[in-house]
Amino acid sequence: MERFVVEVPTPLQRIILERALALAQEFERAADSAPDGQVLDRCERVALDSGRAFLRRALESALEQQAEAVEKKGGPAGPAPAGHSGGTRAGRRGGS
């Protein structure tokens, strides 16, 4: 086993790095277990399925971290104010 030491400055980076290593292991298993002539197909399947899931989880983790940071700051909760209301442009239709 090759030893590699890396410092990760944030929890998000640690999570993404761990998931990337797991994805690399999945590629290795797929390639090693594939019959001759099917290595590319098996690895493409990992890239499409597990790779997409990896990206989705990385995005979710990044958004969760951002939301937690905003909550810690105590930012205003609720909807954002709308722009100046100048009324509607279209008139009412027909009289009721």
N, C-alpha and C positions, 0 to 999 in steps of 0.2 A: 504494500500500500504506500502510495506517495503521500508525504506529509506536506501540508500547505497551511500556513498560518496567515490569517487575515483579521484585521480589526474592523468591526462594523460600528459606525458611530450612532446608529439609530436602531430601535427595535424593528422598524419596517424593513430596513436593509437586511437584518438578520433573518427575518421571516422569508423574504424573497430569495435570499441566498440558499437557505435550507431547502426551499421548494425547488429551486433550480438544480441543486444537487440530486434531489429525488427524481426530477425529470431526466437528468443525465443517466442515472441508474436505470431508469425505465427504458431509455434508448439502448443502453448496453444489453439489457436482458432481451429486448426485442430482436436486436441484431444477432446476439449469440444463439438464440433459440430458433431463429428462422431457418427454414430449409433452403438449400441452394436455390438461387434464382428468386427468392422472395424477401431478401433483406430490405431492399428499397421499399417495397410495399408495406412491410411491417413497420419500418421506421417512419414512413409517411403517415401511417395510421396513428402512431404515437404522437407525431407532430400535430396532426389535426385534432385529435381528441384530447390528449393530455396537455398538449401545448396551449390549446385554446382555454382549457380549464386553468392552467397555470397563469395565463395572462388575466383571466377574469378574477381569480383570487388575488393576484397582485394589485389589480385596480381596486378591488373591494377593500383590501388592507390599507391602501393609500388613502382612500376616501374616508375610511373609519378613523384613521390617524388624524386626518385633517378635521373631521367633525369633533373629535375629542379635544383637539387643540382649541377650536373655537369655543366649545363649551367651557373649557377651563378659563378662557379669557372673560367669560361672562357676557358675551355679545348678546345683543337683543334677540329675543325669541319672537317668532311670529312672522307674518308676511312682510315683505318689503313694501315700502310706500310706492304707490303708483305715481306716474307723472301728473302734471297739472291737468285737471279735467276741464276741457273747454266745451263740454257738451258733445252731443252726437252730431254727426254730419247729416245723417238722413232724417227726414221728418217722419212723423207717425203716418202709418198707412190707414186710410179709411176711418171713418168715425164710428164708434160703437155706442 
